[in-house]
Amino acid sequence: MPWLRGGTVAVTNGSTTVVGTNADFAANAKNGDAFVGPDGANYEIGNVASATVISIIPAYKGPTASGVTYAIMPVQGYPKALADAFSDINRQWGAKLSALGSTGNYEILPIAKGGTGSTTLDTDVVLEGANNKYFAGSRVLQSVLTGLSTATATVVAATDPILAAIGKLQAQVTARAMKGANNDITSLSGLTTPLSQVQGGTSSNNGRPRFNEVGVGAGAGTYANTQGMYLGWNEQGNGEGNFTINMGGGIGGFTWRTVNSTNTQGGPRMVYDYGGNLTVPNYLQPRGIAGRQGINGGAYTQPYNFNWTGNFEAWVGSTFIGNVAFNTSDYRIKKMIKDVSGVNFLDRIDAYRVVTYRHKDFEVWSDDGRTRQGLIAHEAQQVNPLAVIGDKDETNEDGTPRVQSLDVMTLVTDLMGAVKELRAELNAIKSVSASLPSE
């Protein structure tokens, strides 16, 4: 083997420590090798401490020096050490290795030779025995629960065996209501979340249930002696819905009102009292009123309505039938008052064509067989435009006829004007007659 001379060393007189620079003692020196120092003497290497430090025997005898050359001489004793080591192995393992026979020819010992047949030792390569089987998932799922007891339904504890835990769980399930129809639920006292409407609940836990729709069955017609409001159906046998108040010691009736968005202020109340009176605090705005003849008259037919446009209009259904005449004539509602002049009222009376007629089937009118006397509106309008309200063949916005009507007060004042003219003529005749000599 070659000698080691790499790098330099530092030695100290009387010291056993040798420090190397750029020297790899750990890889190239061994205990027992010879260290040839800078002084030319040979020393035995007693210990290779590291790649740069060794200790020598005896202590260095030469002068102290650093950065000096050196040499390490291998000692020719390795073959004997190797032989001794092999002899030790042979004594310990020789007989056993011989007993293996031909198994020594395999890189991986097969199962037949007592090996695993694999480079890894796991259950994928090691066969299970006839009695001791592997703990496979499929075998676990098919295992019979021999000894299962459902005698206790206490809470499963971390220390419970699997079989005992399964028994407790089964007992707990059996003791509780199952899915589907149940007849053993007597109370739901532990609920903290209200049942939704879909679940048959009210979606409320504050006593104010909210429903999208409420269905009720037929009412019994009586409500025991319990004060309150009831919602029913078909009390009178007509398929009607029923709101019933048992007023108890109160005055009964119903009220309706609206409140603002923050529920801090309420609007006026509409009241329907026990006596059947409806009180509306503001405007009643019906689409129409369906009346009948008298209190106990015939069935309701056409709805009627009224509208104020400066004239009090009367409507039946969607047909305008004229203005309702009033005798209101207070000066406080009048302005631009002038005497009528330049008009011959007798000529007007002569111009009015008085006719008889019967109604024909038109809108809400029908021929009832009765002959009436009166005027034709658009003809009277030609004589005195103020005597008629509306225009000939006028229609409403929806195309329905808007009939003309007579202003009765205008016709009455035309007659009064004519009477005054006749009186003036009579007075003139009387005056002339009085001036004639008597016979």
C-alpha positions as CSV (number, residue, x, y, z in Angstrom):
1,M,0.0,0.0,0.0
2,P,1.3,3.5,-0.8
3,W,2.5,5.8,2.0
4,L,0.5,9.0,2.9
5,R,2.5,12.2,2.4
6,G,-0.4,14.7,1.5
7,G,-0.3,18.1,3.1
8,T,1.9,19.2,6.1
9,V,1.8,18.7,9.8
10,A,2.6,20.6,13.0
11,V,4.4,18.8,15.8
12,T,5.4,19.9,19.3
13,N,8.3,18.6,21.3
14,G,7.0,16.3,24.1
15,S,3.5,16.1,22.7
16,T,1.7,13.1,21.3
17,T,-0.7,15.3,19.1
18,V,0.0,15.7,15.4
19,V,-2.1,18.3,13.6
20,G,-2.3,18.0,9.8
21,T,-3.1,20.5,7.1
22,N,-4.7,19.2,3.9
23,A,-4.1,15.7,5.2
24,D,-6.8,13.1,5.2
25,F,-5.8,10.9,8.2
26,A,-9.2,9.3,8.7
27,A,-9.2,7.8,5.2
28,N,-5.5,6.8,4.9
29,A,-4.2,6.0,8.4
30,K,-5.0,3.3,10.8
31,N,-4.1,2.6,14.4
32,G,-0.7,0.7,14.4
33,D,0.6,2.4,11.3
34,A,4.0,4.2,11.5
35,F,4.2,8.0,11.5
36,V,7.6,9.2,10.1
37,G,8.1,12.6,11.7
38,P,10.0,15.6,10.5
39,D,12.9,14.5,12.8
40,G,13.2,11.2,10.8
41,A,12.1,9.0,13.7
42,N,9.3,6.4,13.5
43,Y,6.4,6.6,15.8
44,E,3.3,4.3,16.2
45,I,-0.1,5.9,15.5
46,G,-2.1,5.3,18.6
47,N,-5.3,6.9,17.5
48,V,-6.8,8.5,14.4
49,A,-8.9,11.2,16.0
50,S,-10.1,12.9,12.8
51,A,-9.1,13.7,9.2
52,T,-6.6,16.3,10.6
53,V,-5.6,15.0,14.0
54,I,-3.7,11.8,15.1
55,S,-1.9,10.8,18.3
56,I,1.5,9.1,18.3
57,I,3.4,6.8,20.7
58,P,5.8,7.9,22.2
59,A,5.6,11.7,22.4
60,Y,7.4,13.6,19.7
61,K,11.1,13.8,20.5
62,G,12.2,16.3,17.8
63,P,12.1,20.1,17.9
64,T,8.7,21.9,17.6
65,A,7.8,22.7,14.0
66,S,4.8,23.5,11.7
67,G,4.2,23.2,8.0
68,V,6.7,20.4,7.7
69,T,6.6,17.2,5.7
70,Y,5.8,13.8,7.1
71,A,4.9,10.3,6.0
72,I,2.6,7.6,7.2
73,M,3.8,4.0,6.5
74,P,1.2,1.3,6.4
75,V,2.2,-1.7,8.5
76,Q,1.9,-5.1,6.7
77,G,-0.4,-6.8,9.3
78,Y,-3.8,-6.6,7.5
79,P,-4.0,-10.2,6.0
80,K,-3.6,-11.7,9.5
81,A,-6.3,-9.5,11.0
82,L,-8.6,-10.4,8.1
83,A,-7.9,-14.1,8.7
84,D,-8.6,-13.8,12.4
85,A,-11.9,-12.0,11.7
86,F,-13.0,-14.7,9.3
87,S,-12.1,-17.4,11.7
88,D,-14.3,-15.8,14.3
89,I,-17.2,-15.7,11.9
90,N,-16.7,-19.3,10.8
91,R,-16.7,-20.5,14.4
92,Q,-20.0,-18.6,15.2
93,W,-21.9,-19.2,11.9
94,G,-20.2,-22.0,10.0
95,A,-22.3,-24.8,11.1
96,K,-25.5,-22.9,10.7
97,L,-24.6,-21.7,7.1
98,S,-23.7,-25.3,6.2
99,A,-27.1,-26.5,7.5
100,L,-28.9,-24.2,5.0
101,G,-27.5,-26.3,2.1
102,S,-28.3,-25.0,-1.3
103,T,-30.3,-22.0,0.0
104,G,-27.1,-20.0,-0.3
105,N,-27.5,-19.9,-4.0
106,Y,-30.5,-17.5,-3.9
107,E,-30.5,-13.8,-3.9
108,I,-34.1,-13.9,-2.5
109,L,-34.8,-17.0,-0.5
110,P,-38.0,-18.7,-1.7
111,I,-40.8,-19.7,0.6
112,A,-40.1,-23.4,0.0
113,K,-36.6,-22.9,1.5
114,G,-37.9,-21.1,4.5
115,G,-37.8,-17.5,3.1
116,T,-40.5,-15.0,2.1
117,G,-40.0,-15.0,-1.7
118,S,-39.9,-11.2,-1.6
119,T,-37.6,-8.3,-0.8
120,T,-40.4,-6.9,1.5
121,L,-41.8,-8.7,4.5
122,D,-45.6,-8.1,4.5
123,T,-48.9,-10.0,4.3
124,D,-49.0,-9.5,0.5
125,V,-46.2,-12.1,0.1
126,V,-46.5,-14.2,3.3
127,L,-49.2,-16.8,3.1
128,E,-51.7,-17.1,6.0
129,G,-52.1,-20.3,7.9
130,A,-55.0,-22.7,8.1
131,N,-56.3,-21.4,11.4
132,N,-54.7,-18.0,11.9
133,K,-56.2,-15.8,9.2
134,Y,-55.4,-12.3,8.2
135,F,-57.6,-9.5,9.6
136,A,-59.0,-8.6,6.1
137,G,-61.8,-6.0,5.7
138,S,-64.1,-8.5,3.9
139,R,-63.7,-11.0,6.8
140,V,-64.5,-8.2,9.3
141,L,-67.7,-7.2,7.5
142,Q,-68.8,-10.9,7.4
143,S,-68.0,-11.5,11.1
144,V,-70.9,-12.8,13.2
145,L,-71.6,-10.5,16.2
146,T,-71.7,-13.4,18.6
147,G,-72.4,-12.2,22.1
148,L,-74.1,-9.0,21.1
149,S,-76.2,-7.5,23.9
150,T,-78.7,-4.7,23.6
151,A,-79.6,-4.6,27.3
152,T,-78.2,-1.2,27.9
153,A,-78.6,2.1,26.0
154,T,-76.1,4.2,27.9
155,V,-73.6,6.5,26.1
156,V,-70.8,4.7,24.3
157,A,-67.5,5.1,26.2
158,A,-64.0,5.2,24.8
159,T,-63.1,2.1,26.8
160,D,-66.0,0.0,25.4
161,P,-65.1,-3.0,23.3
162,I,-66.5,-2.9,19.8
163,L,-69.2,-5.5,20.4
164,A,-70.4,-3.6,23.6
165,A,-70.5,-0.3,21.7
166,I,-72.5,-1.7,18.9
167,G,-75.0,-3.1,21.4
168,K,-75.4,0.3,23.1
169,L,-76.0,2.0,19.8
170,Q,-78.6,-0.5,18.7
171,A,-80.4,-0.1,22.0
172,Q,-80.4,3.7,21.6
173,V,-81.8,3.4,18.1
174,T,-84.5,0.9,19.1
175,A,-85.6,3.2,22.0
176,R,-86.2,6.2,19.6
177,A,-88.8,7.0,17.0
178,M,-88.0,5.6,13.6
179,K,-88.4,7.1,10.2
180,G,-91.9,7.1,8.8
181,A,-95.1,6.7,10.8
182,N,-94.7,6.7,14.6
183,N,-97.2,6.3,17.4
184,D,-94.8,6.5,20.4
185,I,-94.0,10.3,20.3
186,T,-95.7,11.9,23.3
187,S,-93.7,15.1,23.6
188,L,-91.2,17.3,21.8
189,S,-90.1,19.3,24.8
190,G,-86.4,19.6,23.8
191,L,-86.8,21.4,20.5
192,T,-84.8,24.7,20.2
193,T,-85.5,25.4,16.5
194,P,-89.2,25.8,15.4
195,L,-90.4,23.2,13.0
196,S,-90.7,24.7,9.5
197,Q,-94.0,24.9,7.6
198,V,-92.7,22.1,5.4
199,Q,-92.3,19.9,8.5
200,G,-95.8,20.7,9.7
201,G,-94.8,23.5,12.1
202,T,-95.4,27.2,12.3
203,S,-91.8,28.5,11.6
204,S,-92.2,30.6,14.8
205,N,-91.3,30.3,18.5
206,N,-92.8,33.6,19.6
207,G,-96.5,32.8,19.5
208,R,-96.9,34.5,16.1
209,P,-97.0,31.7,13.5
210,R,-96.7,32.7,9.9
211,F,-98.2,30.6,7.1
212,N,-98.2,30.9,3.3
213,E,-101.6,29.2,3.3
214,V,-104.0,27.8,5.9
215,G,-106.4,25.0,5.1
216,V,-109.4,24.4,7.4
217,G,-112.0,21.7,7.5
218,A,-115.7,22.0,8.1
219,G,-116.6,24.0,11.2
220,A,-118.8,22.5,13.9
221,G,-120.9,25.7,14.0
222,T,-120.4,26.0,17.8
223,Y,-117.3,27.1,19.6
224,A,-117.8,25.8,23.1
225,N,-117.6,28.6,25.6
226,T,-114.1,29.7,24.8
227,Q,-113.5,33.3,24.0
228,G,-111.4,33.8,20.8
229,M,-111.4,34.0,17.0
230,Y,-112.0,30.9,14.9
231,L,-111.5,30.2,11.2
232,G,-113.9,27.7,9.8
233,W,-115.6,26.5,6.6
234,N,-119.1,25.6,5.5
235,E,-121.0,26.6,8.6
236,Q,-124.1,27.4,6.6
237,G,-123.6,24.6,4.1
238,N,-122.9,26.8,1.2
239,G,-119.2,26.0,0.9
240,E,-118.3,29.4,2.4
241,G,-115.4,30.4,4.6
242,N,-116.2,31.5,8.1
243,F,-114.5,34.0,10.5
244,T,-116.2,33.7,13.9
245,I,-115.7,35.6,17.1
246,N,-116.7,34.3,20.5
247,M,-116.8,37.6,22.2
248,G,-117.0,36.2,25.7
249,G,-117.5,39.1,28.1
250,G,-116.5,41.7,25.4
251,I,-118.4,43.5,22.7
252,G,-117.3,41.2,19.8
253,G,-116.8,42.3,16.2
254,F,-113.8,42.6,13.9
255,T,-111.3,45.3,13.3
256,W,-108.8,45.7,10.4
257,R,-105.9,48.1,10.3
258,T,-102.4,48.4,8.8
259,V,-99.2,49.4,10.7
260,N,-96.0,51.1,9.4
261,S,-92.9,49.1,8.4
262,T,-91.3,49.3,11.9
263,N,-94.6,48.4,13.7
264,T,-94.5,51.6,15.7
265,Q,-97.6,53.3,14.4
266,G,-100.9,52.0,13.4
267,G,-103.4,53.3,10.8
268,P,-107.1,53.8,11.3
269,R,-109.3,50.8,12.0
270,M,-112.2,49.6,10.0
271,V,-114.8,48.0,12.4
272,Y,-117.5,45.4,11.8
273,D,-119.4,45.2,15.1
274,Y,-121.6,42.6,16.6
275,G,-124.7,44.4,15.4
276,G,-123.7,44.0,11.8
277,N,-122.6,47.7,11.3
278,L,-119.5,48.4,9.2
279,T,-117.6,51.5,10.1
280,V,-115.0,52.8,7.7
281,P,-112.8,55.6,9.1
282,N,-111.8,56.9,5.7
283,Y,-113.0,56.4,2.1
284,L,-115.1,53.5,0.9
285,Q,-114.0,52.9,-2.7
286,P,-116.1,50.1,-4.1
287,R,-116.0,49.1,-7.7
288,G,-119.7,49.0,-7.6
289,I,-122.7,48.4,-5.3
290,A,-125.1,45.6,-6.1
291,G,-128.6,46.5,-4.8
292,R,-132.0,45.0,-4.8
293,Q,-135.6,46.0,-4.5
294,G,-136.3,46.9,-0.9
295,I,-134.9,45.0,2.0
296,N,-136.2,41.6,1.1
297,G,-136.5,42.2,-2.6
298,G,-135.3,40.1,-5.6
299,A,-131.8,38.9,-6.3
300,Y,-128.9,41.3,-6.9
301,T,-128.5,42.2,-10.6
302,Q,-126.5,45.1,-12.0
303,P,-124.1,46.9,-9.8
304,Y,-124.4,50.7,-9.6
305,N,-122.0,53.4,-8.6
306,F,-121.7,57.2,-8.4
307,N,-118.9,59.6,-9.3
308,W,-118.5,63.3,-8.7
309,T,-117.0,65.5,-11.5
310,G,-118.8,68.7,-10.7
311,N,-122.0,66.8,-11.5
312,F,-123.2,63.8,-9.6
313,E,-122.9,61.1,-12.2
314,A,-124.8,57.8,-11.9
315,W,-123.5,54.6,-13.4
316,V,-125.0,51.1,-13.8
317,G,-122.4,48.6,-14.6
318,S,-120.1,50.3,-17.0
319,T,-122.9,52.5,-18.5
320,F,-123.3,56.1,-17.6
321,I,-127.0,56.7,-17.2
322,G,-127.0,60.4,-16.4
323,N,-126.6,63.0,-13.7
324,V,-128.5,63.0,-10.4
325,A,-130.4,66.3,-10.1
326,F,-130.1,68.3,-6.8
327,N,-131.8,71.5,-5.9
328,T,-128.7,73.1,-4.5
329,S,-128.7,76.8,-5.4
330,D,-126.8,78.6,-2.6
331,Y,-125.2,81.8,-3.7
332,R,-121.9,80.8,-2.0
333,I,-121.3,78.2,-4.7
334,K,-121.9,80.6,-7.6
335,K,-119.9,83.3,-9.3
336,M,-120.2,85.4,-12.5
337,I,-124.0,85.7,-11.9
338,K,-125.9,87.6,-14.7
339,D,-129.5,88.0,-15.7
340,V,-130.6,86.1,-18.8
341,S,-131.2,88.6,-21.5
342,G,-131.8,88.6,-25.3
343,V,-133.8,85.4,-25.1
344,N,-137.4,84.8,-25.9
345,F,-138.4,82.0,-23.5
346,L,-141.8,81.5,-25.3
347,D,-139.9,80.8,-28.5
348,R,-137.8,78.3,-26.7
349,I,-140.8,76.6,-25.3
350,D,-142.3,76.5,-28.7
351,A,-139.0,75.0,-30.1
352,Y,-138.8,72.1,-27.7
353,R,-140.3,69.0,-29.3
354,V,-142.3,67.1,-26.7
355,V,-142.6,63.5,-27.6
356,T,-143.8,60.2,-26.2
357,Y,-141.5,57.1,-26.3
358,R,-140.6,53.7,-25.0
359,H,-137.2,52.4,-23.9
360,K,-135.4,50.1,-26.3
361,D,-132.9,47.3,-25.4
362,F,-129.7,49.3,-25.2
363,E,-126.9,48.8,-22.6
364,V,-128.7,48.6,-19.2
365,W,-132.1,49.8,-20.6
366,S,-134.8,47.4,-21.8
367,D,-138.3,47.8,-23.1
368,D,-140.5,47.4,-20.1
369,G,-143.7,48.2,-22.1
370,R,-144.2,51.6,-20.5
371,T,-144.8,54.7,-22.6
372,R,-143.1,57.8,-21.3
373,Q,-143.2,61.6,-22.2
374,G,-140.2,63.8,-22.5
375,L,-137.7,65.4,-24.8
376,I,-134.9,64.1,-27.1
377,A,-131.7,65.4,-25.5
378,H,-129.7,66.4,-28.5
379,E,-132.8,68.2,-30.0
380,A,-133.3,70.1,-26.7
381,Q,-129.6,70.9,-26.8
382,Q,-130.1,72.7,-30.1
383,V,-132.8,74.9,-28.5
384,N,-130.8,75.6,-25.3
385,P,-127.3,74.1,-25.0
386,L,-127.5,74.6,-21.2
387,A,-130.4,72.3,-20.9
388,V,-128.4,69.2,-21.8
389,I,-125.3,67.5,-20.3
390,G,-123.1,65.6,-22.7
391,D,-122.8,65.4,-26.4
392,K,-124.7,63.4,-29.0
393,D,-123.3,59.9,-29.5
394,E,-120.5,60.6,-26.9
395,T,-118.6,57.5,-25.6
396,N,-116.4,56.8,-22.6
397,E,-112.7,56.1,-22.9
398,D,-113.4,52.4,-23.1
399,G,-115.8,52.9,-26.0
400,T,-119.0,52.4,-24.1
401,P,-121.9,54.9,-24.8
402,R,-122.0,58.0,-22.5
403,V,-125.7,59.0,-22.7
404,Q,-126.9,62.6,-22.6
405,S,-129.1,63.8,-19.7
406,L,-131.3,66.9,-19.2
407,D,-130.6,69.6,-16.7
408,V,-134.0,69.9,-15.2
409,M,-133.4,73.2,-13.5
410,T,-132.5,74.8,-16.9
411,L,-135.8,73.5,-18.3
412,V,-137.7,74.8,-15.3
413,T,-136.2,78.3,-15.6
414,D,-137.0,78.3,-19.3
415,L,-140.6,77.7,-18.3
416,M,-140.4,80.4,-15.6
417,G,-139.0,82.8,-18.2
418,A,-141.9,81.9,-20.6
419,V,-144.5,82.4,-17.7
420,K,-142.9,85.8,-17.0
421,E,-143.2,86.8,-20.7
422,L,-146.9,85.6,-20.7
423,R,-147.5,87.6,-17.6
424,A,-146.0,90.7,-19.2
425,E,-148.2,90.2,-22.3
426,L,-151.3,89.7,-20.0
427,N,-150.5,92.9,-18.1
428,A,-150.1,94.8,-21.3
429,I,-153.5,93.5,-22.5
430,K,-155.1,94.4,-19.2
431,S,-153.6,97.9,-19.5
432,V,-155.0,98.4,-23.0
433,S,-158.3,97.0,-22.0
434,A,-158.5,99.4,-19.1
435,S,-158.0,102.4,-21.3
436,L,-160.9,101.5,-23.6
437,P,-164.2,103.4,-23.0
438,S,-166.8,101.4,-21.3
439,E,-170.1,100.9,-23.2
